[in-house]
Amino acid sequence: MHQQQPDRLRTWIEQGNVTISQLFFEHYKKCDIQDDEALLILHMLAFIEKGNHFPTPDDLGERSHFSHYSISQHMQRLFQKGYLSITQRYDEKGVLFEAYSFHGLWDRLIDLILSEKTTENDKTQKEQEGDIFKMFEQEFGRFLSPMENETIAMWFDQDQQSPELIRAALKEAVIAQKMSLRYIDRILFEWKKKNVKTIKDVEKQASQFRTVPERTTTTQPQSNKNKVPFYNWLEERE
């Protein structure tokens, strides 16, 4: 009995496997592939793995409960959707032969995954932009006017400002106690001119502007001695 176990295992391994990406099982429904069609695809891939690159409906019917008619119908539907095609190849002896190809299906799955990632990123971006509008309303203590909404939208659409930079510019305005879109717009303008693109760049700019120079004069008022100056972005150009 124990001597038969290795033979059984060897037989199992030697039969090989049907190789197909997990993406197929996760997304074939989204590709409008029916369950019967998915099973037929697996059968066809099993034949291809074994070296039969052009299994006939009779071949497929011998190992499944599909009728000859249903196999033909399913294959026709896969052809129409561009998931299945017939290609010509050459064997090792240079003989031309026909083979089924599922490259169209694999391309569709990849496009679907990339599209979902793009949609997810766009959704995240839109959510961040929505948070910015809410943040401005919270800081202003009121609803934004249509013109203010348009100004913030222009920062995103025309100036290609990131939500994190707009949030940082708003923080600068809060610190400087200059709560106006005009002041924030000037901050974003100056940052763009100075190629400020990240929060680290913002922190570097802010540290430069807020460095308090040492003064040895005794005439300096005591009340202003430890005051941190804020950079006035509007006064720089006015």
C-alpha positions as CSV (number, residue, x, y, z in Angstrom):
1,M,0.0,0.0,0.0
2,H,2.8,2.4,0.9
3,Q,4.6,1.6,-2.3
4,Q,1.7,2.8,-4.3
5,Q,1.5,6.2,-2.7
6,P,4.6,7.7,-4.6
7,D,3.2,6.3,-7.9
8,R,-0.2,8.0,-7.3
9,L,1.5,11.3,-6.4
10,R,3.8,11.1,-9.4
11,T,0.8,10.4,-11.7
12,W,-1.0,13.4,-10.2
13,I,2.1,15.7,-10.7
14,E,2.8,14.5,-14.2
15,Q,-0.6,15.4,-15.4
16,G,0.3,19.1,-15.1
17,N,-1.8,22.1,-14.2
18,V,-4.0,24.6,-15.9
19,T,-2.3,28.0,-15.5
20,I,-4.5,31.0,-15.3
21,S,-4.3,34.2,-13.3
22,Q,-6.4,34.8,-10.2
23,L,-7.5,38.0,-12.0
24,F,-9.6,35.9,-14.2
25,F,-11.7,34.4,-11.4
26,E,-11.9,37.8,-9.6
27,H,-13.1,39.8,-12.7
28,Y,-14.6,37.5,-15.4
29,K,-18.1,38.5,-14.2
30,K,-17.2,42.1,-14.9
31,C,-16.1,41.1,-18.4
32,D,-19.6,39.7,-19.0
33,I,-18.4,36.2,-19.1
34,Q,-21.0,33.6,-18.0
35,D,-20.1,30.8,-15.7
36,D,-20.5,28.2,-18.4
37,E,-18.2,30.2,-20.7
38,A,-15.6,30.5,-17.8
39,L,-15.7,26.7,-17.4
40,L,-15.3,26.3,-21.2
41,I,-12.3,28.6,-21.2
42,L,-10.7,26.4,-18.5
43,H,-11.3,23.3,-20.6
44,M,-9.8,24.9,-23.7
45,L,-6.7,26.1,-21.7
46,A,-6.3,22.5,-20.4
47,F,-6.2,21.2,-23.9
48,I,-3.7,24.0,-24.9
49,E,-1.5,23.1,-21.9
50,K,-1.4,19.5,-23.1
51,G,-0.3,20.6,-26.6
52,N,-3.7,20.6,-28.4
53,H,-3.9,24.2,-29.4
54,F,-7.1,23.8,-31.5
55,P,-9.5,21.6,-29.6
56,T,-12.7,21.0,-31.5
57,P,-16.3,21.0,-30.0
58,D,-16.1,17.3,-30.1
59,D,-12.9,17.3,-28.0
60,L,-14.5,19.6,-25.5
61,G,-17.8,17.7,-25.4
62,E,-16.0,14.4,-24.5
63,R,-14.8,15.7,-21.2
64,S,-17.8,18.0,-20.2
65,H,-21.6,18.0,-20.0
66,F,-21.7,20.7,-22.7
67,S,-23.6,19.8,-25.9
68,H,-22.0,20.4,-29.3
69,Y,-24.5,23.2,-29.8
70,S,-23.8,25.0,-26.5
71,I,-20.0,24.7,-27.0
72,S,-20.4,26.3,-30.4
73,Q,-22.7,29.1,-29.0
74,H,-20.3,29.9,-26.1
75,M,-17.3,30.0,-28.4
76,Q,-19.1,32.2,-30.9
77,R,-19.9,34.6,-28.1
78,L,-16.3,34.7,-27.0
79,F,-15.3,35.4,-30.6
80,Q,-17.8,38.3,-30.8
81,K,-16.5,39.9,-27.6
82,G,-12.9,39.7,-28.9
83,Y,-11.8,37.4,-26.0
84,L,-11.1,34.5,-28.3
85,S,-9.3,34.5,-31.6
86,I,-7.5,32.1,-34.0
87,T,-3.9,32.7,-34.7
88,Q,-1.4,30.9,-36.9
89,R,1.9,29.5,-35.5
90,Y,4.8,27.4,-36.6
91,D,5.8,24.3,-34.7
92,E,9.4,23.1,-34.1
93,K,9.6,21.7,-37.6
94,G,8.4,24.8,-39.2
95,V,5.0,23.5,-40.0
96,L,2.2,26.1,-39.9
97,F,-0.8,25.3,-37.6
98,E,-3.8,27.1,-36.2
99,A,-4.2,27.8,-32.5
100,Y,-6.8,29.4,-30.2
101,S,-5.6,32.6,-28.4
102,F,-7.1,34.3,-25.4
103,H,-4.8,37.4,-25.6
104,G,-7.9,39.5,-26.2
105,L,-9.3,38.3,-22.8
106,W,-6.0,38.9,-21.0
107,D,-5.8,42.4,-22.5
108,R,-9.4,43.1,-21.4
109,L,-8.6,42.0,-17.8
110,I,-5.5,44.2,-17.6
111,D,-7.4,47.2,-19.0
112,L,-10.1,46.6,-16.4
113,I,-7.7,46.5,-13.5
114,L,-5.9,49.7,-14.7
115,S,-9.3,51.4,-15.2
116,E,-10.3,50.5,-11.7
117,K,-7.1,51.8,-10.2
118,T,-7.5,55.1,-12.1
119,T,-11.1,55.4,-10.9
120,E,-10.0,54.7,-7.4
121,N,-7.3,57.4,-7.6
122,D,-9.7,59.9,-9.1
123,K,-12.2,59.1,-6.4
124,T,-9.6,59.7,-3.7
125,Q,-8.5,63.0,-5.4
126,K,-12.2,64.2,-5.5
127,E,-12.7,63.3,-1.9
128,Q,-9.6,65.2,-0.9
129,E,-10.8,68.2,-2.9
130,G,-14.1,68.0,-1.2
131,D,-12.4,68.0,2.1
132,I,-10.6,71.2,1.2
133,F,-13.8,73.1,0.5
134,K,-15.2,71.9,3.9
135,M,-12.0,73.0,5.6
136,F,-12.3,76.5,4.2
137,E,-15.9,76.7,5.3
138,Q,-14.9,75.6,8.8
139,E,-12.0,78.2,9.0
140,F,-14.1,81.0,7.6
141,G,-17.1,80.0,9.8
142,R,-19.6,80.3,7.0
143,F,-20.6,78.9,3.6
144,L,-18.3,79.9,0.7
145,S,-19.6,82.2,-1.9
146,P,-19.9,81.1,-5.6
147,M,-16.9,83.2,-6.4
148,E,-14.9,81.7,-3.6
149,N,-15.8,78.2,-4.7
150,E,-14.7,79.0,-8.2
151,T,-11.4,80.4,-7.0
152,I,-10.6,77.2,-5.1
153,A,-11.7,75.1,-8.0
154,M,-9.3,77.0,-10.3
155,W,-6.5,76.2,-7.9
156,F,-7.2,72.5,-8.6
157,D,-8.1,72.6,-12.3
158,Q,-6.0,75.4,-13.8
159,D,-3.1,75.8,-11.4
160,Q,-2.8,72.0,-10.7
161,Q,-2.3,72.6,-7.0
162,S,-2.4,69.6,-4.8
163,P,-4.8,69.3,-1.9
164,E,-1.9,69.1,0.6
165,L,-0.4,72.4,-0.7
166,I,-3.7,74.2,-0.5
167,R,-4.2,72.9,3.0
168,A,-0.7,74.1,3.9
169,A,-1.4,77.5,2.4
170,L,-4.6,77.8,4.4
171,K,-2.6,76.9,7.5
172,E,-0.2,79.7,6.7
173,A,-3.1,82.1,6.4
174,V,-4.5,81.0,9.8
175,I,-1.1,81.4,11.5
176,A,-0.7,84.9,10.0
177,Q,-4.3,85.7,10.8
178,K,-5.0,86.8,7.2
179,M,-8.0,84.8,6.4
180,S,-8.7,85.7,2.8
181,L,-8.5,83.8,-0.5
182,R,-6.5,86.6,-1.9
183,Y,-3.8,86.1,0.6
184,I,-3.9,82.3,0.1
185,D,-3.8,82.7,-3.6
186,R,-0.6,84.8,-3.2
187,I,1.0,82.1,-1.1
188,L,0.2,79.5,-3.7
189,F,1.5,81.8,-6.5
190,E,4.8,82.4,-4.7
191,W,5.2,78.7,-3.9
192,K,4.7,77.8,-7.5
193,K,7.2,80.4,-8.6
194,K,9.7,79.0,-6.1
195,N,9.0,75.4,-7.2
196,V,7.5,74.4,-3.9
197,K,5.8,71.1,-4.5
198,T,5.9,69.2,-1.2
199,I,5.2,69.7,2.5
200,K,8.9,69.5,3.1
201,D,9.4,72.4,0.7
202,V,6.7,74.3,2.5
203,E,8.4,73.7,5.9
204,K,11.7,74.9,4.4
205,Q,10.2,78.1,3.1
206,A,8.3,78.8,6.4
207,S,11.4,78.2,8.5
208,Q,13.3,80.8,6.4
209,F,10.6,83.4,6.8
210,R,10.2,82.9,10.5
211,T,13.8,82.9,11.6
212,V,14.1,85.7,14.1
213,P,17.4,87.6,13.7
214,E,19.3,88.3,16.9
215,R,19.4,91.9,18.0
216,T,21.8,93.3,20.6
217,T,20.3,96.8,20.8
218,T,18.9,97.8,24.2
219,T,16.3,100.0,22.7
220,Q,14.2,97.0,21.5
221,P,10.9,96.9,23.4
222,Q,10.7,94.0,25.8
223,S,7.2,93.0,24.5
224,N,8.5,92.4,21.0
225,K,11.7,90.6,21.9
226,N,10.3,87.1,21.6
227,K,7.7,87.8,18.9
228,V,7.9,85.6,15.8
229,P,7.4,87.5,12.6
230,F,5.1,86.2,9.9
231,Y,5.9,86.5,6.3
232,N,3.3,88.8,4.6
233,W,2.9,87.4,1.1
234,L,0.8,90.3,-0.1
235,E,3.2,93.0,1.0
236,E,6.1,91.4,-0.9
237,R,4.7,92.5,-4.2
238,E,2.7,95.6,-3.2
